[in-house]
Amino acid sequence: QVQLVESGGGLVQAGGSLRISCAASGRTFTSYPRAWFRQAPGNEREFVAAISWNDENTYYGDYVKGRFTISRDNAKIRMVYLQMNSLKPKETAVYYCAAGGAPWVGRSPRYWGQGTQVTVSS
């Protein structure tokens, strides 16, 4: 059984920071790219960030560059994090963890988590 489980979502004020986490279980994810997407009410799911399987490359949506950082924990190879700084109210959304594919070139991930709610208050 493949599972991706997000955690760390919550309520934060505009301009604040939040770090969300994703734990993978069920199989070895060391060779999979990992990514974050988000979906706000009434909007389509959009790509936020991705990291290659060997950590040599990271990719970001234009709207988060310079503010968000995706990383892996080398000691806990199944963990991936998204550090979000200078958050804006319009970034209120459910944030999803994903694995596989190549979302930075439009190839959808194969595995998805259930999502964690991030709410940014004005």
Phi, psi and omega in degrees: 000122179269131179221139170237126184235119179270154175205165175099357178292168180165199182257132179218150178281154176305136183088351182275184183233155178206144173241127176249153187234157177221124177252133179254144176211161174106333175197173181282124181255010186297335182261007181258137166297152178238150186211164171236137172234168174214156178217118176269157180305129178081358181247162174283157175294135182233150180289135179249305184199157177211157177225136182289165185296330182260010177067008183279342183225139172235152184223144182221148168292147184303329187283351181240355182303134179087349181241327182252148177224126175260142181207160172251161173257112184294335178279338180231080193297346179271357183262137173227144184234156171229109175271123184242120180244160178051048183293148181243150180305325181289354177267008171298125185187171166271126181258128184247137171271145181215160179217147180090177180069199177211075188297339179289346173239020173089003177272114188294145175298159180270327185240144183225146170273180181274346176098154175227136185279130172241123181239125180249117182269148181270000000 
